[in-house]
Amino acid sequence: MCVLLAAALAVGACGFELRGEAATGLKTLFLSAAAPSAVATDIRHILATGPTRVTPSESGAEAHLAILGDAREKTVHTITGTGRVYDFRLRLVVRYQLTVPGREDPVIAPSEVSTTRLITYSEAAPTAKEVEEQLLYKDMERELAGRILRQIAIAKRGMER
């Protein structure tokens, strides 16, 4: 018990802090998506608990985050010696840009973020693997939402200089 307490104090004293939710540095943000996007929904949920307010229209917003599109890819990653699929590679790609009213050029030009996961295949449990695949995609969507918000925070700090 004393060892755990000492470790906690040492970690706290060195300045270590968990990443937590991404803070954008913006007071208001307008969020739009070219098509229905789970990543945009995740961004809205993350911002709902923080200091940045998502506005219903572009007027009055400090910045405009546009989700230009997202795509899911599923490809065979490994094949066994007998020619059967062993695992698949799942990839999620999201394109976005950030603009600020009054600036001609985007603060973040159209950019792309992506993430991948591997999932093993099982002929014995296809339904379970389909559910696992959907859970992995959901995790990937949350990851990319956080990465986009961190990029916005970096861009905001750059605008202030």
C-alpha positions, 0 to 999 in steps of 0.5 A: 500500500505504501509503495502504491502511494509513493508511486502515485506521489512520484508520478504526480510530482514529475508533471505526468498527466493523463491525456484526457479529452482534447481541448480545442482552445476555441469558445465556439465551433461550427461542425458540418459533414458532407455526409452522415459521419460517425466521427462528426457525431463523436466530435459533438459528444466530446465537445459537449462535455468541454468548454467548446460550444458547437453552434448550430450555424456558421455565423457567430462561430469562431471556426468551422470544422468540415468533415469532408468525408470518411471511408471504411476499408476492409482488406485481406491481410493474411492468408493461411497455407491452405488459402483461407483468410486468417485476418483482415485489415480494417482501415478508417480514413477521415478527410477534414478541414478547418476554416476561420471567418475572415481568413481566405486560406483554411487554418487546416487545409484539407487533411486526412487522418487514418487508423488501422486495426487487424481482426482475425477471421473465424468461419466458426463464429462469423456473427461474433466477428461481425460484432467485433468488427463494428466495435473496432470501427467504433473505437477507430472513430473515437480515436480519429475524433480525438486526433482531429480535435488535438490538431485543431488545438495545435492550429489554434495555438499557431493562430495566436502567435 
